């Protein structure tokens, strides 16, 4: 993902006011990496917009460009450096921020002409660098930004970040080094933001953090007042409060700690979506130990069985790593067996890639690249077969669909089981009278490995 157009042109930016004067300084932004980084970009833009800056969707229309980088994997670092180079070539005035910003020397060695470099979630530093390079208008209007802030997602869904950083020390990850330890937001702060988003027309909130299950540990689960109600800074209580807003609530990056079981009643009551994004990463105890993964993995399969008994519609999505140092063929076969028993709905898989500074680099017995590649293909085919069967079981059912896009051929949306951009889609051919954000009921007529085709049965 690169280029200003990827973020600013193809994703609706709320609060854009084409009536601003020609004298207003214009900012472009390239936002790379995960949804957590996207939220950082939204905060930066909201602050700049409040100060009177205009937003540009093109390189040549911007007075400067902010590049929010990713620095988790070497391939992501290379992509970030390429994006910086593209912005320098197309515009020439570039401020760099984000995870790769902790490697300022590396950035300046490749692109010595960048105006400034800041690290992740350093909002004030980014805004200060913009001020220095491009002073704000003399008389900014404070009502230029809508109450919900500037969003880079479509109008009907938004990411809700509840914490920064992470207390885990997984051997393959350098996120704590880049973003620091867990820092949770007060529960009422999260709830007021969520309420503003819902009041602005957002119909789906995607709750994100590095470790959503650990939310509030650093605050000792402190309570705070929201609309005369004390809400505890804890995942279950926060999910319960979010469920009162009347919008879809989807939880991401949930580690399988014991209190995750408390969410199932909320899903059964449809207070939150029956969807859990749990990064299991592997199925072999030997590999999980080498990865230093948190939470009790040994009884996860038993818990999945119990979860599905309590909430039959529960969708489980996860990510896995194959080719981790020391992974044997027996470990990999154990992973495939784990998948077969778990029957996950949505799965992503990555070939292990060394990350500079990660302890996993010191583990003996690296897996050869051709073996990684072979295991990855075998894994994906194994999961494709599981997904095909699970999708086929949905044919004939009537489901809710939130609409994402509409064109001359029909509408495309998602079910309760699908997060935007990472899971499958539901296609409503011929339904051209819908709009993004509509929620309709539809009967599933056909399924393939990952997507559904349905016929609408109700209006929004």
C-alpha positions as CSV (number, residue, x, y, z in Angstrom):
1,X,0.0,0.0,0.0
2,X,1.7,3.2,-1.1
3,X,0.9,6.6,-2.5
4,X,-1.2,9.4,-1.2
5,X,-4.1,8.3,-3.4
6,X,-4.3,4.9,-1.6
7,X,-5.4,6.7,1.6
8,X,-6.7,10.1,0.8
9,X,-8.4,9.7,-2.5
10,X,-9.9,6.2,-2.3
11,X,-10.9,6.4,1.4
12,X,-13.5,9.1,2.3
13,X,-12.0,11.8,4.6
14,X,-14.7,13.3,6.8
15,X,-14.5,17.0,7.5
16,X,-13.1,17.9,4.1
17,X,-14.4,21.4,3.2
18,X,-13.8,22.4,-0.4
19,X,-14.9,25.9,0.4
20,X,-11.6,26.7,2.2
21,X,-9.6,29.6,0.7
22,X,-6.8,29.1,-1.7
23,X,-4.4,30.4,1.0
24,X,-5.0,27.5,3.2
25,X,-1.9,25.3,3.5
26,X,-2.5,21.8,2.1
27,X,-1.4,18.5,3.7
28,X,-1.2,15.1,2.0
29,X,-0.7,11.8,3.9
30,X,0.4,8.3,3.2
31,X,-0.6,5.9,5.9
32,X,1.1,2.5,5.9
33,X,0.8,-0.6,8.1
34,X,-1.9,-1.8,10.5
35,X,-5.2,-0.2,11.6
36,X,-3.5,1.0,14.7
37,X,-1.2,3.2,12.5
38,X,-4.3,4.3,10.6
39,X,-5.8,5.6,13.8
40,X,-2.6,7.5,14.4
41,X,-2.9,9.1,11.0
42,X,-6.5,10.1,11.7
43,X,-5.4,11.8,15.0
44,X,-2.7,13.8,13.2
45,X,-5.1,14.9,10.5
46,X,-7.8,15.8,13.0
47,X,-5.4,18.1,14.8
48,X,-4.1,19.7,11.6
49,X,-7.6,20.2,10.3
50,X,-8.6,21.9,13.5
51,X,-5.8,24.4,13.0
52,X,-7.1,25.3,9.5
53,X,-5.0,23.1,7.2
54,X,-6.6,21.7,4.1
55,X,-6.3,18.1,3.1
56,X,-5.0,17.2,-0.4
57,X,-5.6,13.9,-2.2
58,X,-2.7,14.4,-4.6
59,X,1.0,14.8,-4.3
60,X,1.1,17.8,-6.6
61,X,-1.7,19.5,-4.7
62,X,0.0,19.3,-1.3
63,X,2.4,21.8,0.2
64,X,3.9,18.9,2.1
65,X,3.3,15.2,2.7
66,X,3.3,13.2,5.9
67,X,4.3,9.6,5.6
68,X,3.2,7.4,8.5
69,X,5.5,4.4,8.2
70,X,5.5,0.7,9.3
71,X,8.6,-0.8,10.8
72,X,7.6,-4.3,12.0
73,X,9.2,-6.5,9.4
74,X,12.1,-5.8,7.0
75,X,9.7,-6.0,4.0
76,X,7.5,-3.4,5.7
77,X,10.6,-1.2,6.3
78,X,11.5,-1.5,2.7
79,X,8.0,-0.6,1.6
80,X,8.1,2.4,3.9
81,X,11.4,3.6,2.5
82,X,10.0,3.2,-1.0
83,X,6.9,5.2,0.0
84,X,9.1,8.0,1.4
85,X,11.1,8.0,-1.8
86,X,8.0,8.2,-3.9
87,X,6.7,11.2,-1.9
88,X,10.1,12.9,-2.2
89,X,10.1,12.4,-5.9
90,X,6.5,13.5,-6.5
91,X,6.3,16.3,-3.9
92,X,9.8,16.9,-2.3
93,X,8.6,18.2,1.0
94,X,8.1,15.2,3.3
95,X,7.7,14.6,7.1
96,X,8.2,11.0,8.3
97,X,6.5,9.5,11.3
98,X,5.4,6.1,12.6
99,X,7.2,2.9,13.6
100,X,10.2,3.3,11.2
101,X,10.7,6.7,12.7
102,X,12.8,5.1,15.5
103,X,15.4,4.4,12.9
104,X,16.0,8.1,11.9
105,X,19.6,7.4,10.7
106,X,18.4,4.8,8.3
107,X,15.7,7.1,6.9
108,X,18.0,10.0,6.5
109,X,20.7,7.8,4.9
110,X,18.2,6.8,2.2
111,X,16.4,10.1,2.0
112,X,18.5,12.9,3.4
113,X,16.1,15.6,2.2
114,X,13.2,14.7,4.5
115,X,12.1,17.7,6.6
116,X,11.7,15.9,9.9
117,X,11.5,12.4,11.4
118,X,9.4,11.4,14.5
119,X,8.5,8.1,16.1
120,X,5.2,6.3,16.6
121,X,2.2,8.0,18.2
122,X,4.2,11.2,18.7
123,X,1.3,13.4,17.6
124,X,2.5,16.7,19.0
125,X,6.0,16.2,17.5
126,X,4.5,15.6,14.0
127,X,2.2,18.6,14.3
128,X,5.2,20.7,15.5
129,X,7.2,19.6,12.5
130,X,4.4,20.6,10.2
131,X,4.1,24.0,11.9
132,X,7.8,24.6,11.4
133,X,7.8,23.6,7.8
134,X,4.4,25.0,6.9
135,X,3.0,27.5,9.4
136,X,-0.8,27.3,10.1
137,X,-3.3,29.9,8.9
138,X,-3.5,33.0,11.0
139,X,-7.2,32.6,11.8
140,X,-8.1,28.9,11.9
141,X,-11.7,28.1,12.6
142,X,-12.3,25.5,15.3
143,X,-15.4,24.1,13.7
144,X,-13.5,22.8,10.7
145,X,-13.2,19.4,12.3
146,X,-16.4,17.4,12.9
147,X,-16.9,16.1,16.5
148,X,-15.7,12.6,15.5
149,X,-12.5,13.9,14.0
150,X,-11.0,13.2,10.6
151,X,-11.4,9.6,9.5
152,X,-9.5,7.7,6.7
153,X,-12.1,4.9,6.7
154,X,-15.4,5.0,4.9
155,X,-18.1,6.9,6.8
156,X,-19.9,3.9,8.1
157,X,-17.1,2.2,10.0
158,X,-14.2,3.3,12.2
159,X,-11.4,1.9,14.2
160,X,-11.5,2.6,17.9
161,X,-8.0,2.3,19.5
162,X,-8.3,1.6,23.2
163,X,-4.6,1.4,24.2
164,X,-1.0,1.8,23.0
165,X,2.0,-0.4,23.4
166,X,2.2,-4.0,24.7
167,X,3.5,-5.8,27.8
168,X,4.1,-9.1,26.0
169,X,7.6,-10.1,25.0
170,X,7.0,-12.5,22.1
171,X,10.4,-13.5,20.7
172,X,9.5,-12.5,17.1
173,X,8.2,-9.1,17.9
174,X,9.7,-5.7,18.5
175,X,6.5,-3.7,19.0
176,X,7.3,-3.1,22.8
177,X,10.6,-1.7,21.7
178,X,8.9,0.6,19.1
179,X,5.7,1.5,20.9
180,X,6.6,0.9,24.6
181,X,4.6,-0.9,27.3
182,X,0.8,-1.0,27.6
183,X,-0.8,2.4,28.1
184,X,-4.6,2.1,28.2
185,X,-7.1,4.9,27.7
186,X,-9.6,5.7,30.4
187,X,-12.9,3.9,29.8
188,X,-14.9,7.1,29.6
189,X,-12.4,8.6,27.1
190,X,-13.0,5.6,24.9
191,X,-16.7,5.7,25.3
192,X,-17.1,9.4,24.5
193,X,-15.1,8.9,21.3
194,X,-17.3,5.9,20.4
195,X,-20.4,7.9,21.1
196,X,-19.3,10.7,18.9
197,X,-18.6,8.2,16.1
198,X,-22.0,6.6,16.5
199,X,-23.7,10.0,16.5
200,X,-21.9,10.9,13.3
201,X,-23.3,7.9,11.4
202,X,-20.7,5.2,12.1
203,X,-22.5,1.8,12.1
204,X,-19.5,-0.5,13.0
205,X,-16.8,0.1,15.5
206,X,-13.7,-2.1,15.2
207,X,-11.9,-2.2,18.6
208,X,-8.1,-2.4,18.2
209,X,-5.0,-2.4,20.3
210,X,-1.8,-4.5,20.5
211,X,-3.5,-6.8,23.1
212,X,-7.1,-6.0,23.6
213,X,-7.5,-8.6,26.3
214,X,-5.0,-6.8,28.4
215,X,-6.9,-3.5,28.3
216,X,-6.8,-1.7,31.6
217,X,-4.2,-3.8,33.4
218,X,-1.9,-0.7,33.7
219,X,-4.8,1.3,35.1
220,X,-5.7,-1.4,37.6
221,X,-9.1,-1.5,35.8
222,X,-10.0,1.9,37.1
223,X,-13.6,3.0,36.8
224,X,-14.5,6.4,35.2
225,X,-17.8,8.2,34.7
226,X,-19.6,8.0,31.3
227,X,-23.1,9.6,31.2
228,X,-23.5,9.0,35.0
229,X,-22.4,5.4,34.7
230,X,-19.2,4.0,36.1
231,X,-17.4,2.0,33.4
232,X,-14.4,-0.2,34.4
233,X,-11.3,-0.1,32.2
234,X,-11.5,-3.8,31.4
235,X,-12.3,-5.6,28.2
236,X,-15.6,-7.1,29.3
237,X,-17.1,-4.0,30.9
238,X,-15.9,-1.8,28.0
239,X,-17.5,-4.2,25.4
240,X,-20.7,-4.2,27.4
241,X,-20.9,-0.4,27.4
242,X,-20.0,-0.2,23.7
243,X,-22.9,-2.7,23.1
244,X,-25.3,-0.1,24.3
245,X,-24.6,2.3,21.4
246,X,-26.7,0.4,18.9
247,X,-23.9,-0.2,16.4
248,X,-21.9,-3.3,15.4
249,X,-18.9,-3.8,17.8
250,X,-16.1,-6.0,16.5
251,X,-13.1,-7.1,18.7
252,X,-9.7,-7.5,17.2
253,X,-6.3,-8.7,18.6
254,X,-7.9,-10.6,21.5
255,X,-5.4,-12.9,23.3
256,X,-7.1,-16.0,24.8
257,X,-6.8,-15.1,28.4
258,X,-9.5,-16.7,30.7
259,X,-11.7,-13.6,30.9
260,X,-12.3,-13.8,27.2
261,X,-15.0,-16.4,28.1
262,X,-16.9,-13.5,29.7
263,X,-17.6,-12.0,26.2
264,X,-19.6,-15.0,25.0
265,X,-22.9,-13.9,26.8
266,X,-22.6,-10.5,25.2
267,X,-22.3,-12.1,21.8
268,X,-25.2,-14.5,22.5
269,X,-27.3,-11.4,23.4
270,X,-26.1,-9.6,20.2
271,X,-24.6,-6.8,22.3
272,X,-21.4,-7.3,20.3
273,X,-20.7,-9.2,17.2
274,X,-20.1,-12.9,17.4
275,X,-16.5,-12.5,16.2
276,X,-13.1,-12.9,17.8
277,X,-9.8,-12.1,16.2
278,X,-7.3,-14.2,18.2
279,X,-3.7,-14.3,17.0
280,X,-2.9,-18.0,17.8
281,X,0.3,-18.0,15.7
282,X,0.9,-21.7,15.9
283,X,-0.5,-25.0,17.1
284,X,2.7,-26.7,18.3
285,X,3.5,-26.3,22.1
286,X,7.2,-26.4,21.2
287,X,7.0,-23.6,18.7
288,X,4.7,-21.5,21.0
289,X,7.2,-21.9,23.8
290,X,10.0,-20.6,21.5
291,X,7.7,-17.7,20.4
292,X,7.1,-16.9,24.1
293,X,3.4,-16.5,23.4
294,X,1.2,-15.4,26.3
295,X,-1.9,-17.0,27.7
296,X,-2.7,-20.7,28.2
297,X,-2.7,-22.3,24.7
298,X,-3.0,-25.9,25.9
299,X,-6.7,-25.8,26.5
300,X,-7.7,-23.5,23.7
301,X,-9.3,-26.2,21.6
302,X,-11.5,-27.2,24.6
303,X,-12.5,-23.5,25.0
304,X,-13.3,-23.1,21.3
305,X,-15.7,-26.1,21.5
306,X,-17.4,-24.5,24.5
307,X,-17.5,-21.1,22.8
308,X,-19.2,-22.6,19.8
309,X,-21.7,-24.5,22.0
310,X,-22.7,-21.2,23.7
311,X,-22.6,-19.1,20.5
312,X,-23.1,-21.3,17.5
313,X,-22.7,-18.3,15.1
314,X,-19.3,-17.4,16.5
315,X,-16.6,-16.6,13.9
316,X,-13.0,-17.1,14.8
317,X,-10.2,-15.5,12.8
318,X,-6.5,-15.8,13.4
319,X,-3.0,-15.4,12.0
320,X,-0.2,-18.0,12.0
321,X,3.5,-18.1,11.3
322,X,5.1,-21.0,9.5
323,X,8.8,-21.6,9.2
324,X,9.7,-20.2,12.7
325,X,13.3,-21.0,13.7
326,X,13.4,-24.6,15.0
327,X,10.0,-25.6,13.5
328,X,10.2,-29.2,12.6
329,X,8.1,-31.1,10.1
330,X,6.4,-32.7,13.2
331,X,5.7,-29.3,14.6
332,X,4.1,-28.2,11.3
333,X,2.0,-31.4,11.1
334,X,0.9,-30.7,14.6
335,X,-0.2,-27.2,13.4
336,X,-2.2,-28.7,10.6
337,X,-3.9,-31.1,13.0
338,X,-4.7,-28.2,15.3
339,X,-6.3,-26.4,12.4
340,X,-8.4,-29.4,11.5
341,X,-9.7,-29.6,15.1
342,X,-10.2,-25.9,15.5
343,X,-12.1,-25.3,12.2
344,X,-11.4,-21.6,12.2
345,X,-13.5,-19.4,9.9
346,X,-10.9,-16.9,8.7
347,X,-7.1,-17.5,8.7
348,X,-4.1,-15.6,7.6
349,X,-0.6,-17.0,7.4
350,X,2.9,-15.5,7.1
351,X,6.2,-17.0,6.4
352,X,8.6,-16.2,9.3
353,X,10.8,-13.2,8.5
354,X,13.6,-12.1,10.8
355,X,13.0,-8.8,12.4
356,X,16.1,-6.8,13.4
357,X,16.4,-6.7,17.2
358,X,14.0,-9.6,17.8
359,X,15.2,-12.4,20.2
360,X,14.0,-15.1,17.7
361,X,16.9,-14.2,15.5
362,X,19.2,-16.0,18.0
363,X,17.3,-19.3,17.9
364,X,19.2,-22.1,16.2
365,X,18.0,-24.1,13.2
366,X,16.5,-21.5,10.9
367,X,14.1,-23.1,8.4
368,X,15.3,-22.9,4.8
369,X,13.3,-20.5,2.6
370,X,12.1,-23.3,0.2
371,X,10.8,-25.2,3.2
372,X,9.0,-22.1,4.5
373,X,7.4,-21.6,1.1
374,X,6.3,-25.3,0.8
375,X,4.8,-25.2,4.2
376,X,3.0,-21.9,3.6
377,X,1.4,-23.3,0.4
378,X,0.4,-26.5,2.2
379,X,-1.0,-24.5,5.1
380,X,-3.1,-22.3,2.8
381,X,-4.5,-25.2,0.9
382,X,-5.4,-27.0,4.2
383,X,-7.2,-24.0,5.5
384,X,-8.9,-23.3,2.1
385,X,-10.5,-26.7,2.3
386,X,-11.7,-25.9,5.8
387,X,-13.0,-22.5,4.8
388,X,-14.8,-23.9,1.8
389,X,-16.8,-26.3,3.9
390,X,-17.6,-23.7,6.5
391,X,-18.8,-21.3,3.9
392,X,-20.9,-23.9,2.2
393,X,-22.8,-24.5,5.5
394,X,-24.1,-20.9,5.3
395,X,-26.0,-21.5,2.1
396,X,-29.7,-21.1,2.7
397,X,-29.3,-19.0,5.8
398,X,-30.7,-15.5,6.2
399,X,-28.0,-13.1,7.5
400,X,-27.4,-9.5,8.2
401,X,-25.1,-7.6,5.7
402,X,-23.5,-4.2,6.2
403,X,-23.0,-2.6,2.8
404,X,-19.5,-1.3,1.9
405,X,-19.7,-0.5,-1.8
406,X,-22.4,-0.1,-4.5
407,X,-22.0,0.2,-8.3
408,X,-24.0,-0.4,-11.5
409,X,-23.9,-4.2,-11.0
410,X,-25.0,-4.4,-7.4
411,X,-23.8,-4.1,-3.8
412,X,-20.9,-5.6,-1.9
413,X,-20.9,-5.9,1.9
414,X,-19.9,-8.0,4.9
415,X,-21.6,-10.3,7.4
416,X,-21.1,-10.5,11.1
417,X,-18.3,-12.9,10.3
418,X,-16.3,-10.5,8.2
419,X,-14.0,-7.6,9.1
420,X,-13.3,-5.0,6.4
421,X,-10.3,-5.6,4.1
422,X,-9.1,-8.8,5.8
423,X,-12.0,-11.2,5.6
424,X,-14.6,-12.2,3.0
425,X,-17.4,-10.3,1.3
426,X,-21.1,-10.8,0.6
427,X,-22.3,-9.9,-2.9
428,X,-25.8,-8.7,-3.6
429,X,-26.0,-8.7,-7.4
430,X,-28.5,-6.3,-8.8
431,X,-29.1,-4.4,-5.6
432,X,-28.1,-0.9,-6.9
433,X,-30.5,1.1,-4.7
434,X,-28.5,0.5,-1.5
435,X,-25.9,2.9,0.0
436,X,-22.7,2.2,2.0
437,X,-23.6,1.8,5.7
438,X,-27.0,0.2,5.0
439,X,-27.7,-2.9,7.0
440,X,-30.0,-5.4,5.3
441,X,-31.1,-9.0,5.7
442,X,-30.2,-11.4,2.9
443,X,-30.6,-15.1,2.1
444,X,-27.3,-16.8,1.1
445,X,-27.7,-18.5,-2.3
446,X,-24.1,-19.5,-3.1
447,X,-20.7,-19.7,-1.5
448,X,-17.1,-20.2,-2.6
449,X,-13.9,-20.6,-0.5
450,X,-14.1,-17.2,1.1
451,X,-17.1,-15.2,-0.2
452,X,-20.9,-15.4,-0.2
453,X,-23.6,-14.4,-2.7
454,X,-27.0,-13.5,-1.4
455,X,-30.4,-12.1,-2.2
456,X,-31.8,-9.3,-0.1
457,X,-35.0,-10.0,1.9
458,X,-35.4,-6.8,3.8
459,X,-34.6,-3.1,3.5
460,X,-32.3,-1.2,5.8
